[in-house]
Amino acid sequence: MRIDLHTHSTASDGTDTPAALIRAAAAQGLDVVALTDHDTTRGHAEAAAALPEGLTLVPGAELSCRLTGPEGPMGVHMLAYLFDPDEPELLRQRELVRDDRVPRARAMVDKLRALGVDVTWEQVARIAGDGSVGRPHLAEALVELGVVASVSDAFTEEWLADGGRAYAPKHELDPFEAVRLVKAAGGVTVLAHPRAAKRGHVVPEEAVARLAEAGLDGVEADHAEHGPADRARVRALAAGLGLLVTGSSDYHGTRKDIALGAHTTDPEIYGEITRRATGAFPVPGAGGRPRA
């Protein structure tokens, strides 16, 4: 089985519609794909309706979190799978994050303009379309303007990385609260790309240990922003803490140069994720729907 547990559509900051993403996953020969748009489940129904025979959809989301530690605040991302999307407390928190995205993006446009970049809100809004506006849309605007060569090049301290010159904060969940809320909604949590150093995103190992104590289920090891040493480090940490280890593409369509299925998750790990979930269930192809 080929299993990709981290993808994005136009419901957040990907360039493929949910239906187009499902078609692309089938064309890539995937057996299982998770739709994990940022802080939203808006694309799940369209993705489920587009499922062909033989492909299974794992409903999920990537939750925006902020870890506070001795070295200051750090943005971290929590992948949440198979939770009840209508659980009131988790839904309220996701709505708070989404509602803060536009004011935050406007603030970053203002900072970029103060730095001499001729970006406009209208340009960023056009790029975002119907999706939840976020830093990748600003990054694409910088590419259009010739300020940086690629979206990933915008995620540096010079521009949009955490603490960067044009960075602005938004409402984000405490990651320990995110774990609690997802578990209360019957879901499973995996810490996304914990050693993505380029975006200023190396999560301290002691914080991962505390998250494991709080109920974190797993960590993402095989990711485009992890080198071989990073992947080995994540695996060793997971082994010591009893955490599941996943791999995935973090696919964003044409916004990032990474293909669906570029990294995958072991079928036994996927099976354990589905066994732990009680909030929703994978959606098989040929007209299947989640069980609540």
Number of C-alpha atoms within 10 A of each C-alpha: 11 17 28 29 29 31 26 26 27 24 26 28 24 26 22 20 19 26 20 17 25 28 17 16 22 20 10 14 15 20 19 27 27 24 30 29 30 29 27 23 20 18 22 24 14 14 22 27 17 20 22 16 13 13 22 23 26 26 28 31 29 26 27 22 21 19 18 13 10 5 7 7 12 17 22 24 24 30 27 26 30 28 26 25 22 13 15 12 12 21 17 12 18 22 13 15 19 21 14 15 18 16 14 19 23 18 17 23 24 17 18 21 14 11 12 9 15 13 18 15 17 9 15 23 20 12 18 24 15 12 22 21 27 20 22 23 25 28 24 24 26 23 17 15 13 11 16 17 14 17 20 20 18 24 21 19 16 13 23 23 22 20 18 16 16 21 23 19 16 19 18 22 23 16 24 20 14 23 26 18 22 28 25 17 23 20 26 28 29 23 26 26 29 25 23 17 15 15 20 18 18 16 19 14 15 10 15 20 17 13 19 20 12 14 16 26 25 25 25 26 29 24 25 17 19 20 15 11 9 20 21 14 16 22 20 14 18 22 12 10 17 14 21 21 24 27 25 26 23 27 28 24 22 11 18 16 12 16 17 26 25 17 22 22 22 14 14 10 16 18 10 13 19 18 11 14 21 18 22 22 21 22 23 20 19 15 12 16 16 17 11 13
